[in-house]
């Protein structure tokens, strides 16, 4: 079960939320972290900021 208070999501969290395999979740995390790094943000390998992830999922 995913805790609402988590700041960073792991590959298992992303896989659960998107109903994809863990390897695909890692690929998504790498893509999002590359975007964040290009913006000058600090990134942690294998984890993604929860708020950024959720914002990317929601329609404009």
Helices and strands as residue ranges (DSSP letters): E 8-10, H 11-18, H 22-38, E 47-49, H 50-57
